[in-house]
C-alpha cells in the first residue's frame, strides 16, 4: 500500500459485506481469520465483474500470497466496505491491493497475488490480452 491508512476513494472497485454474529470471538470483536474471507469478497468482485469471468476458459485463479496488516478491530453488528485495486500485472499473475473499512475507518490493508492456472495441468497460464486490458483499468494513476 502506498499509504498506511488509505481511503475507500483510493480504490476503483468496492464490495460490501454484512458482519455475522458468528464472525466474533471471545474478545468481542470480529476474529482475524474473518478478514481473509472479507478480502475474498473484494477479489471476487474483480475476478467476476459484471458476471464475466476474468480467467480464460479451462483456467481458474488460485491465491499464491496473502498478506494482511491489521490496523484496528472490527465490531459486530455492522457492515464493512472492501476496496480493491490492481497493483501489478504479471505474465500469469495479478497483485491486488485491498483495504477493509468499517464506518469509513480503515481497519486492515492487504496485498495478495493471484495466479491464473490451467485447470487440467495445474500450471500457470498467461493472462489474455483482454484480461490485461480489464485489469489495467483498475490500477492507480501513475505518480
Long-range contacts (C-beta under 8 A, 24 or more apart in sequence): 1-69, 1-97, 1-99, 1-109, 1-111, 2-140, 4-71, 4-109, 5-71, 5-106, 6-83, 6-99, 6-106, 6-109, 7-104, 7-106, 8-81, 8-83, 8-99, 8-101, 8-104, 10-83, 10-85, 10-99, 10-140, 11-83, 11-84, 11-85, 11-97, 11-98, 11-99, 12-84, 12-85, 12-137, 12-138, 13-42, 13-45, 13-46, 13-49, 13-83, 13-84, 13-85, 13-138, 14-45, 14-81, 14-82, 14-83, 14-84, 15-41, 15-42, 15-44, 15-45, 15-81, 15-82, 15-84, 16-79, 16-80, 16-81, 16-82, 17-41, 17-79, 17-80, 17-82, 18-78, 18-79, 19-74, 19-76, 19-77, 19-78, 19-79, 19-80, 20-76, 21-76, 21-77, 23-76, 24-76, 28-75, 29-73, 29-74, 29-75, 29-76, 30-73, 30-74, 30-75, 30-76, 32-68, 32-70, 34-74, 35-68, 35-70, 35-74, 35-100, 35-108, 35-110, 36-66, 36-68, 38-80, 38-82, 38-100, 39-66, 39-68, 39-82, 39-98, 39-100, 39-108, 39-110, 39-112, 41-82, 42-82, 42-83, 42-84, 42-96, 42-98, 43-84, 43-96, 43-98, 43-112, 43-114, 45-82, 45-84, 46-84, 46-86, 46-96, 46-135, 46-138, 47-114, 49-134, 54-131, 54-134, 54-135, 55-116, 55-131, 56-116, 56-125, 56-128, 56-131, 58-118, 58-119, 58-120, 59-116, 59-117, 59-118, 59-119, 59-125, 60-116, 60-117, 60-119, 61-114, 61-115, 61-116, 61-117, 62-114, 62-115, 62-117, 63-112, 63-113, 63-114, 64-93, 64-113, 64-114, 64-115, 65-111, 65-112, 65-113, 66-110, 66-112, 67-110, 67-111, 67-112, 68-108, 68-109, 68-110, 69-108, 69-109, 69-110, 70-107, 70-108, 71-106, 71-107, 71-108, 71-109, 72-105, 72-106, 72-107, 72-108, 73-107, 74-100, 74-102, 74-107, 75-102, 78-102, 78-103, 80-107, 84-138, 85-138, 85-139, 85-140, 86-135, 86-136, 86-138, 86-139, 87-111, 87-139, 87-140, 89-127, 89-132, 89-135, 89-136, 89-139, 90-127, 91-124, 91-126, 91-127, 92-116, 92-117, 92-124, 92-125, 92-126, 92-127, 93-124, 94-127, 94-135
